Amino acid sequence: MAAVQVAEGAIQHGPGLPPGSSTEAALIYFSSASENTHRFIEKLGLEAARIPLYSNDETIYARRPFVLMLPTYGGESGRNAIPPQVIKFLNQEQNRCLLRGVIGAGNTNFGTTYCLAADKIAAKCKVPRLYRFELMGTSEDVARVKKGLEDFWTRQSQTPQ
């Protein structure tokens, strides 16, 4: 599987992969062309797979349980809050079945729709929304998410399947 080094030992799978590639990453994310979510992922320094930027590209396929991180679209109206690329990814039953939690990125300027995409996915897929952060996140957000993911996966490994 093709991989590109991104930050302090982190491996990014995604844009450089051939169509229909699969990933073992425990963190899968979508980042728009603004790259805000991507920059947050880089700061985490964790292995992460990126859902392709363009919805006409073949999606990726999860091979193990994962947490999804994504921004919210749609501004104040909340219409189309979930990026179509993420909908395409989650429409694959294999991906949906392996989803264990969601982390949302957003903009507090949009009030009640702040991180709405993560909330919608968490509710529909019956998984927890683990965290939310604004835009690229702060250093505190990075530390909390990193520690939170570590604790989350430890708890998951202790839960009988």
C-alpha positions as CSV (number, residue, x, y, z in Angstrom):
1,M,0.0,0.0,0.0
2,A,1.3,3.4,-0.9
3,A,1.9,5.7,2.0
4,V,3.4,9.2,2.4
5,Q,5.2,10.4,5.6
6,V,3.4,13.4,7.0
7,A,4.4,14.4,10.4
8,E,6.7,12.9,13.1
9,G,6.1,9.3,12.3
10,A,2.6,9.7,11.1
11,I,1.6,7.9,7.9
12,Q,-1.1,9.4,5.7
13,H,-3.0,7.0,3.4
14,G,-5.4,8.5,0.9
15,P,-4.8,10.8,-2.0
16,G,-1.9,8.9,-3.4
17,L,-3.6,5.5,-3.2
18,P,-5.0,3.7,-6.2
19,P,-8.8,3.6,-6.6
20,G,-10.5,1.3,-4.1
21,S,-7.5,1.0,-1.7
22,S,-8.0,-0.2,1.8
23,T,-6.4,1.1,5.0
24,E,-5.6,-0.2,8.4
25,A,-5.6,3.3,9.9
26,A,-7.6,3.7,13.1
27,L,-8.3,7.3,12.2
28,I,-9.9,8.2,8.9
29,Y,-10.7,11.8,7.9
30,F,-12.0,14.1,5.3
31,S,-10.5,17.5,4.7
32,S,-11.7,20.0,2.1
33,A,-9.4,22.1,-0.1
34,S,-9.0,24.5,2.8
35,E,-6.9,21.8,4.5
36,N,-7.9,22.8,8.0
37,T,-8.8,19.2,9.1
38,H,-5.6,17.9,7.4
39,R,-3.5,20.4,9.3
40,F,-5.1,19.2,12.6
41,I,-4.3,15.6,11.6
42,E,-0.7,16.5,10.9
43,K,-0.4,18.1,14.4
44,L,-1.7,14.8,15.9
45,G,1.1,12.9,14.4
46,L,-1.0,9.7,14.2
47,E,-1.5,7.3,11.3
48,A,-4.5,8.5,9.4
49,A,-6.2,7.7,6.1
50,R,-7.7,10.5,4.1
51,I,-11.0,10.2,2.2
52,P,-10.4,11.5,-1.4
53,L,-11.1,15.2,-2.0
54,Y,-13.2,14.6,-5.1
55,S,-16.4,12.7,-4.8
56,N,-15.9,11.2,-8.3
57,D,-12.7,9.5,-7.1
58,E,-13.0,6.0,-5.8
59,T,-13.4,5.9,-2.0
60,I,-11.1,4.1,0.4
61,Y,-12.1,1.1,2.4
62,A,-11.5,0.5,6.1
63,R,-10.1,-2.9,7.2
64,R,-10.3,-2.3,10.9
65,P,-12.4,-0.3,13.4
66,F,-11.8,3.4,13.1
67,V,-12.8,6.9,14.2
68,L,-13.9,9.4,11.6
69,M,-12.9,13.0,11.7
70,L,-14.6,15.5,9.4
71,P,-15.6,19.2,9.0
72,T,-19.2,20.5,8.7
73,Y,-20.4,22.2,5.5
74,G,-23.5,24.3,4.9
75,G,-22.9,27.4,7.1
76,E,-25.8,28.6,9.2
77,S,-28.4,26.6,7.4
78,G,-26.8,23.2,8.0
79,R,-28.0,22.0,4.7
80,N,-25.6,19.5,3.2
81,A,-23.6,19.5,6.4
82,I,-22.0,16.2,5.6
83,P,-19.6,16.3,2.7
84,P,-20.7,14.1,-0.2
85,Q,-17.3,12.3,-0.2
86,V,-18.0,11.2,3.4
87,I,-21.5,10.1,2.5
88,K,-20.0,8.0,-0.3
89,F,-17.5,6.5,2.1
90,L,-20.1,5.7,4.7
91,N,-22.5,4.3,2.1
92,Q,-20.1,1.4,1.9
93,E,-21.4,-1.1,4.4
94,Q,-17.9,-2.3,5.3
95,N,-16.9,1.2,6.3
96,R,-20.1,1.9,8.2
97,C,-19.8,-1.3,10.2
98,L,-16.3,-0.5,11.3
99,L,-17.1,3.1,12.5
100,R,-16.6,3.4,16.2
101,G,-16.7,7.2,16.9
102,V,-16.7,10.6,15.3
103,I,-14.7,13.8,15.8
104,G,-16.1,17.0,14.4
105,A,-14.4,20.1,13.1
106,G,-16.4,23.3,12.6
107,N,-16.8,27.0,13.0
108,T,-18.5,28.5,16.0
109,N,-19.7,31.4,13.9
110,F,-22.4,29.0,12.6
111,G,-24.0,28.7,16.0
112,T,-26.3,25.6,16.2
113,T,-24.8,24.0,13.2
114,Y,-21.3,23.9,14.8
115,C,-19.9,20.4,14.1
116,L,-23.4,19.3,12.9
117,A,-21.9,16.7,10.5
118,A,-20.3,14.8,13.3
119,D,-23.5,14.9,15.4
120,K,-25.6,13.7,12.5
121,I,-23.2,10.8,11.7
122,A,-22.9,9.8,15.4
123,A,-26.7,9.7,15.7
124,K,-27.4,7.8,12.5
125,C,-24.6,5.3,13.0
126,K,-25.2,5.0,16.7
127,V,-21.6,5.8,17.7
128,P,-20.3,8.4,20.1
129,R,-19.3,11.9,19.1
130,L,-15.9,11.9,20.8
131,Y,-14.8,15.5,20.4
132,R,-15.3,18.7,18.4
133,F,-12.9,21.5,17.7
134,E,-12.9,24.8,15.8
135,L,-11.2,25.2,12.4
136,M,-7.6,23.8,12.8
137,G,-7.9,23.3,16.5
138,T,-5.7,24.6,19.3
139,S,-2.7,22.9,20.9
140,E,-5.1,22.0,23.8
141,D,-7.5,20.4,21.2
142,V,-4.6,18.4,19.8
143,A,-3.5,17.1,23.2
144,R,-7.1,16.2,24.2
145,V,-7.8,14.4,21.0
146,K,-4.6,12.5,21.1
147,K,-5.1,11.4,24.7
148,G,-8.8,10.8,24.1
149,L,-8.2,8.5,21.2
150,E,-5.6,6.6,23.2
151,D,-8.1,6.1,26.0
152,F,-10.9,5.3,23.6
153,W,-9.0,2.5,21.9
154,T,-7.8,1.1,25.3
155,R,-11.5,1.0,26.4
156,Q,-12.5,-0.6,23.1
157,S,-9.9,-3.3,23.4
158,Q,-11.3,-4.2,26.9
159,T,-14.9,-4.4,25.7
160,P,-16.1,-7.9,24.8
161,Q,-17.0,-8.0,21.1
